[in-house]
């Protein structure tokens, strides 16, 4: 099955300086390489801060765009992985290894697989 590992944290959690971020990056590269070697990594990206987001809505046939995320929250989506795992327990094991898990939250969500056609 495919699972999305959605990485949430407060924007003031984790590395706060460029130096601290550079020091943490080997953990992320190592995690991604472990996923790759296991054949589990399907996709993944880090996202820019929530302040760079634009929210799009259609209301009464009109497009409305708003700067920033849809909801004001303390935790924001910082990135994601799409993985292949045997079951939810295996996906949870992968989620627990994400370097942001000690200071954030990892949402594990099954990906809906639609028939091709």
Backbone as a chain_set.jsonl record, in Angstrom:
{"seq": "XXXXXXXXXXXXXXXXXXXXXXXXXXXXXXXXXXXXXXXXXXXXXXXXXXXXXXXXXXXXXXXXXXXXXXXXXXXXXXXXXXXXXXXXXXXXXXXXXXXXXXXXXXXXXXXXXXXXX", "coords": {"N": [[0.827, -1.185, 0.0], [0.299, 2.318, -0.505], [1.409, 5.113, 1.355], [1.034, 8.378, 2.717], [3.32, 10.304, 4.404], [2.987, 12.831, 6.373], [4.521, 15.71, 7.396], [4.453, 17.607, 10.175], [5.061, 20.53, 12.078], [5.625, 23.06, 14.548], [6.515, 26.228, 13.322], [8.519, 27.385, 14.739], [9.838, 25.33, 15.892], [12.405, 22.817, 15.946], [15.397, 23.175, 13.876], [16.631, 26.486, 14.026], [18.43, 28.204, 12.933], [20.471, 28.798, 10.025], [22.86, 27.382, 10.213], [22.21, 25.419, 12.154], [20.25, 24.076, 10.704], [21.766, 23.079, 8.586], [23.337, 21.314, 10.014], [21.454, 19.399, 10.731], [20.669, 18.338, 8.305], [22.147, 16.018, 7.283], [20.849, 13.925, 8.688], [18.332, 13.895, 7.478], [19.046, 13.312, 4.818], [20.157, 10.786, 5.239], [17.914, 9.38, 6.192], [16.234, 9.504, 3.914], [17.839, 8.078, 2.125], [17.829, 5.578, 3.35], [15.105, 4.904, 3.022], [15.128, 4.81, 0.193], [16.938, 2.674, -0.31], [15.477, 0.588, 0.747], [13.524, 0.409, -1.084], [11.189, 1.761, -0.681], [10.648, 4.442, -1.018], [8.679, 6.649, -2.751], [8.123, 9.313, -3.383], [8.846, 12.678, -2.325], [9.061, 15.81, -0.66], [10.33, 18.883, 0.661], [8.698, 21.693, 2.046], [8.338, 25.227, 1.543], [8.096, 27.897, 4.03], [4.883, 28.361, 5.697], [3.925, 30.935, 5.346], [4.448, 31.528, 2.724], [2.509, 30.348, 1.267], [-0.418, 30.162, -0.855], [-3.851, 30.237, -0.679], [-6.537, 28.809, -2.409], [-9.898, 29.176, -3.248], [-13.182, 28.377, -4.442], [-16.106, 30.089, -4.532], [-19.475, 30.449, -4.925], [-19.066, 30.371, -7.671], [-16.962, 32.114, -8.014], [-13.494, 32.804, -7.95], [-11.428, 32.876, -5.165], [-8.54, 34.059, -3.714], [-6.164, 33.78, -1.14], [-3.507, 35.038, 0.728], [-1.199, 32.986, 2.361], [-1.668, 30.138, 4.616], [-4.604, 27.972, 4.732], [-5.798, 27.688, 7.276], [-5.299, 29.095, 10.516], [-2.884, 27.808, 12.441], [-0.877, 26.218, 14.985], [0.885, 24.246, 14.254], [2.354, 23.493, 11.149], [2.271, 22.17, 7.799], [5.22, 20.891, 6.777], [6.513, 19.303, 4.966], [6.641, 16.225, 3.058], [6.524, 12.671, 2.557], [5.904, 10.132, 0.189], [5.305, 6.85, 0.474], [5.873, 3.309, -0.04], [4.539, 0.677, 1.676], [4.158, -2.367, 3.525], [2.024, -2.508, 5.305], [-0.035, -0.65, 7.676], [1.35, -0.684, 10.124], [4.031, -0.973, 9.297], [4.322, 1.418, 7.88], [4.044, 3.221, 9.979], [6.36, 2.632, 11.397], [8.299, 3.644, 9.603], [7.525, 6.358, 9.706], [8.17, 7.039, 12.326], [10.895, 7.247, 12.209], [11.479, 9.612, 10.951], [13.368, 12.583, 10.908], [12.146, 14.914, 12.023], [10.3, 14.004, 13.84], [10.87, 14.026, 16.684], [10.344, 16.696, 17.417], [8.028, 17.424, 16.179], [4.998, 16.39, 14.491], [3.992, 13.451, 12.839], [1.836, 12.654, 10.404], [0.293, 9.775, 9.339], [-1.081, 8.639, 6.488], [-3.155, 6.623, 4.52], [-2.884, 6.332, 0.983], [-5.257, 6.948, -1.481], [-5.873, 4.667, -3.937], [-6.582, 4.804, -7.222], [-8.314, 3.203, -9.903], [-6.595, 2.613, -12.961], [-7.184, 4.233, -16.052]], "CA": [[0.0, 0.0, 0.0], [0.98, 3.605, -0.477], [1.082, 5.972, 2.488], [1.613, 9.707, 2.808], [3.85, 10.665, 5.711], [2.866, 14.289, 6.366], [5.403, 16.183, 8.461], [3.963, 18.847, 10.769], [5.699, 21.051, 13.283], [5.55, 24.501, 14.727], [7.613, 26.814, 12.55], [9.621, 27.754, 15.621], [10.433, 24.096, 16.42], [13.48, 22.326, 15.087], [16.523, 24.089, 13.653], [16.218, 27.878, 13.855], [19.456, 28.947, 12.2], [20.963, 28.069, 8.847], [23.882, 26.454, 10.707], [21.515, 24.286, 12.782], [19.591, 23.326, 9.634], [22.808, 22.332, 7.87], [23.768, 20.223, 10.887], [20.407, 18.374, 10.742], [20.442, 17.799, 6.962], [22.6, 14.627, 7.095], [19.827, 13.007, 9.193], [17.305, 13.809, 6.434], [19.621, 12.581, 3.682], [20.28, 9.394, 5.654], [16.564, 8.803, 6.218], [15.798, 9.334, 2.53], [18.628, 6.999, 1.542], [17.309, 4.329, 3.924], [13.867, 4.633, 2.278], [15.495, 4.426, -1.176], [17.536, 1.336, -0.303], [14.424, -0.379, 1.054], [12.559, 0.427, -2.183], [9.935, 2.275, -0.141], [10.471, 5.869, -1.319], [8.029, 6.955, -4.024], [8.241, 10.757, -3.61], [8.947, 13.473, -1.115], [9.519, 17.188, -0.831], [10.228, 19.846, 1.749], [7.916, 22.85, 1.63], [8.728, 26.519, 2.09], [7.236, 28.255, 5.165], [3.455, 28.548, 5.451], [3.673, 32.315, 4.913], [4.604, 31.604, 1.263], [1.381, 29.641, 0.655], [-1.609, 30.859, -1.34], [-5.022, 29.377, -0.594], [-7.495, 29.068, -3.485], [-11.25, 28.669, -3.014], [-14.224, 28.806, -5.371], [-17.339, 30.326, -3.802], [-20.482, 31.022, -5.826], [-18.481, 30.488, -8.997], [-15.888, 33.105, -8.007], [-12.217, 32.364, -7.371], [-10.917, 33.709, -4.08], [-7.197, 33.661, -3.287], [-5.75, 34.389, 0.114], [-2.11, 34.773, 1.066], [-1.008, 32.195, 3.563], [-2.369, 28.85, 4.708], [-6.063, 28.003, 4.889], [-6.186, 27.828, 8.685], [-4.278, 29.515, 11.472], [-2.57, 26.717, 13.353], [0.47, 26.282, 15.528], [1.707, 23.334, 13.466], [2.14, 23.621, 9.711], [2.824, 21.11, 6.966], [6.559, 21.289, 6.35], [6.984, 18.435, 3.901], [5.967, 14.936, 3.009], [7.029, 11.53, 1.806], [4.951, 9.119, -0.251], [6.066, 5.608, 0.584], [5.235, 2.011, -0.228], [4.747, -0.121, 2.886], [3.327, -3.569, 3.563], [0.8, -2.259, 6.074], [0.018, 0.547, 8.502], [2.418, -0.815, 11.118], [5.3, -0.686, 8.62], [4.33, 2.855, 7.589], [4.291, 3.896, 11.261], [7.795, 2.46, 11.682], [9.001, 4.638, 8.782], [7.191, 7.689, 10.212], [8.879, 7.254, 13.585], [12.304, 7.519, 11.907], [11.639, 10.935, 10.335], [14.11, 13.432, 11.839], [11.317, 15.921, 12.69], [9.384, 13.379, 14.794], [11.067, 14.449, 18.074], [9.83, 18.039, 17.713], [6.819, 17.666, 15.399], [4.053, 15.282, 14.392], [3.962, 12.829, 11.529], [0.542, 12.053, 10.105], [0.39, 8.654, 8.402], [-2.387, 8.535, 5.848], [-3.164, 5.793, 3.318], [-3.149, 7.02, -0.275], [-6.324, 6.316, -2.258], [-5.386, 4.197, -5.223], [-7.667, 4.799, -8.184], [-8.028, 2.333, -11.041], [-6.104, 3.319, -14.153], [-8.123, 4.132, -17.164]], "C": [[0.87, 1.246, 0.0], [0.475, 4.398, 0.717], [1.747, 7.321, 2.307], [2.078, 9.901, 4.241], [3.936, 12.19, 5.71], [3.56, 14.844, 7.606], [4.937, 17.555, 8.943], [4.851, 19.243, 11.945], [5.416, 22.534, 13.373], [6.726, 25.092, 13.97], [8.763, 27.283, 13.431], [10.219, 26.536, 16.33], [11.55, 23.663, 15.473], [14.551, 23.382, 14.886], [16.037, 25.513, 13.352], [17.246, 28.727, 13.116], [19.88, 28.128, 10.99], [22.009, 27.04, 9.257], [23.228, 25.213, 11.315], [20.821, 23.434, 11.722], [20.612, 22.482, 8.87], [23.31, 21.146, 8.7], [22.746, 19.082, 10.92], [20.258, 17.682, 9.382], [20.992, 16.383, 6.749], [21.604, 13.591, 7.622], [18.74, 12.802, 8.136], [17.82, 13.029, 5.232], [19.741, 11.095, 4.01], [18.924, 8.695, 5.686], [16.076, 8.525, 4.802], [16.558, 8.196, 1.862], [18.164, 5.641, 2.076], [16.001, 3.931, 3.239], [14.179, 4.133, 0.869], [16.031, 2.995, -1.219], [16.508, 0.252, -0.008], [13.394, -0.467, -0.076], [11.213, 0.994, -1.766], [9.636, 3.713, -0.556], [9.868, 6.067, -2.699], [8.15, 8.43, -4.376], [8.41, 11.449, -2.273], [9.484, 14.847, -1.43], [9.436, 17.924, 0.489], [9.467, 21.047, 1.203], [8.482, 24.122, 2.253], [7.763, 26.895, 3.212], [5.795, 28.559, 4.76], [3.131, 29.954, 4.959], [3.796, 32.462, 3.395], [3.432, 30.97, 0.526], [0.344, 30.623, 0.115], [-2.748, 29.859, -1.298], [-6.017, 29.798, -1.667], [-8.825, 28.419, -3.117], [-12.148, 29.148, -4.147], [-15.508, 28.904, -4.564], [-18.307, 31.048, -4.741], [-19.901, 31.29, -7.215], [-17.342, 31.482, -9.101], [-14.637, 32.522, -7.349], [-11.77, 33.385, -6.333], [-9.527, 33.189, -3.731], [-6.828, 34.457, -2.045], [-4.288, 34.048, 0.34], [-2.059, 33.975, 2.355], [-1.816, 30.915, 3.557], [-3.856, 29.04, 4.945], [-6.464, 28.297, 6.328], [-5.006, 28.326, 9.503], [-4.059, 28.362, 12.447], [-1.171, 26.91, 13.901], [1.409, 25.375, 14.746], [1.342, 23.478, 12.002], [2.776, 22.442, 8.99], [4.156, 21.585, 6.411], [7.112, 20.461, 5.217], [6.269, 17.109, 3.97], [6.831, 13.909, 2.308], [5.826, 10.721, 1.36], [5.756, 7.826, -0.285], [5.199, 4.414, 0.215], [5.566, 1.21, 1.027], [3.77, -1.284, 2.892], [1.991, -3.336, 4.25], [0.991, -1.01, 6.924], [1.15, 0.473, 9.526], [3.78, -0.497, 10.515], [5.415, 0.799, 8.306], [4.608, 3.66, 8.866], [5.757, 3.779, 11.652], [8.615, 3.471, 10.899], [8.757, 6.041, 9.324], [7.991, 8.013, 11.467], [10.348, 7.594, 13.367], [12.539, 8.905, 11.299], [12.311, 11.87, 11.334], [13.275, 14.489, 12.569], [10.395, 15.315, 13.752], [9.625, 13.814, 16.249], [10.519, 15.839, 18.403], [8.563, 18.379, 16.931], [5.882, 16.481, 15.474], [4.099, 14.754, 12.969], [2.6, 12.172, 11.365], [0.757, 10.972, 9.051], [-0.991, 8.458, 7.807], [-2.291, 7.65, 4.611], [-3.524, 6.646, 2.093], [-4.236, 6.249, -1.017], [-5.762, 5.924, -3.619], [-6.585, 4.023, -6.155], [-7.325, 3.867, -9.325], [-7.558, 3.17, -12.224], [-7.13, 3.211, -15.248], [-8.521, 5.398, -17.644]], "O": [[2.018, 1.228, 0.444], [-0.709, 4.368, 1.052], [2.871, 7.414, 1.812], [1.315, 9.686, 5.183], [4.848, 12.767, 5.118], [3.218, 14.483, 8.732], [5.016, 18.541, 8.21], [5.325, 18.395, 12.701], [5.02, 23.173, 12.399], [7.816, 24.52, 13.972], [9.858, 27.549, 12.936], [11.013, 26.685, 17.259], [11.612, 24.111, 14.328], [14.615, 24.364, 15.626], [15.145, 25.714, 12.528], [16.949, 29.853, 12.718], [19.671, 26.916, 10.942], [22.041, 25.939, 8.706], [23.639, 24.089, 11.029], [20.803, 22.208, 11.827], [20.356, 21.322, 8.549], [23.665, 20.103, 8.151], [23.12, 17.925, 11.114], [19.771, 16.553, 9.319], [20.333, 15.596, 6.069], [21.514, 12.493, 7.072], [18.281, 11.68, 7.919], [17.111, 12.182, 4.688], [19.463, 10.244, 3.165], [18.803, 7.548, 5.255], [15.564, 7.441, 4.518], [15.969, 7.425, 1.105], [18.114, 4.665, 1.328], [15.804, 2.761, 2.911], [13.584, 3.163, 0.4], [15.623, 2.2, -2.066], [16.653, -0.881, -0.466], [12.498, -1.31, -0.038], [10.203, 0.739, -2.422], [8.492, 4.159, -0.458], [10.474, 5.695, -3.704], [8.269, 8.77, -5.553], [8.146, 10.869, -1.221], [10.271, 15.022, -2.361], [8.584, 17.632, 1.329], [9.585, 21.376, 0.022], [9.036, 24.095, 3.351], [6.708, 26.273, 3.338], [5.526, 28.961, 3.628], [2.158, 30.142, 4.229], [3.291, 33.435, 2.835], [3.36, 31.041, -0.701], [0.247, 31.762, 0.572], [-2.625, 28.753, -1.824], [-6.309, 30.983, -1.824], [-8.869, 27.254, -2.723], [-11.905, 30.198, -4.741], [-15.952, 27.917, -3.977], [-17.998, 32.112, -5.278], [-20.205, 32.302, -7.846], [-16.803, 31.676, -10.19], [-14.716, 31.838, -6.328], [-11.739, 34.589, -6.589], [-9.36, 31.996, -3.478], [-7.139, 35.642, -1.922], [-3.877, 32.901, 0.165], [-2.781, 34.256, 3.311], [-2.558, 30.638, 2.615], [-4.309, 30.125, 5.309], [-7.384, 29.08, 6.564], [-3.853, 28.009, 9.208], [-4.967, 27.994, 13.192], [-0.376, 27.672, 13.35], [2.589, 25.687, 14.588], [0.166, 23.574, 11.652], [3.695, 21.803, 9.501], [4.215, 22.563, 5.666], [8.078, 20.864, 4.568], [5.407, 16.89, 4.821], [7.749, 14.246, 1.561], [4.833, 10.635, 2.082], [6.762, 7.725, -0.987], [3.972, 4.497, 0.166], [6.732, 1.081, 1.398], [2.68, -1.192, 2.327], [0.964, -3.881, 3.846], [2.052, -0.387, 6.896], [1.833, 1.469, 9.765], [4.596, 0.174, 11.146], [6.49, 1.38, 8.45], [5.324, 4.66, 8.83], [6.334, 4.729, 12.182], [9.525, 4.091, 11.449], [9.692, 6.84, 9.397], [8.44, 9.146, 11.644], [10.984, 8.17, 14.25], [13.687, 9.323, 11.149], [11.881, 11.951, 12.485], [13.672, 14.923, 13.65], [9.763, 16.062, 14.498], [8.655, 13.958, 16.992], [10.256, 16.127, 19.571], [8.074, 19.506, 17.012], [5.955, 15.67, 16.397], [4.228, 15.519, 12.013], [2.255, 11.245, 12.098], [1.337, 11.23, 7.997], [-1.95, 8.153, 8.516], [-1.449, 7.886, 3.744], [-4.353, 7.552, 2.167], [-4.144, 5.03, -1.163], [-5.241, 6.763, -4.354], [-7.475, 3.21, -5.908], [-6.154, 3.747, -9.688], [-8.046, 4.276, -12.461], [-7.852, 2.219, -15.354], [-9.313, 5.481, -18.583]]}, "num_chains": 1, "name": "protein.A"}
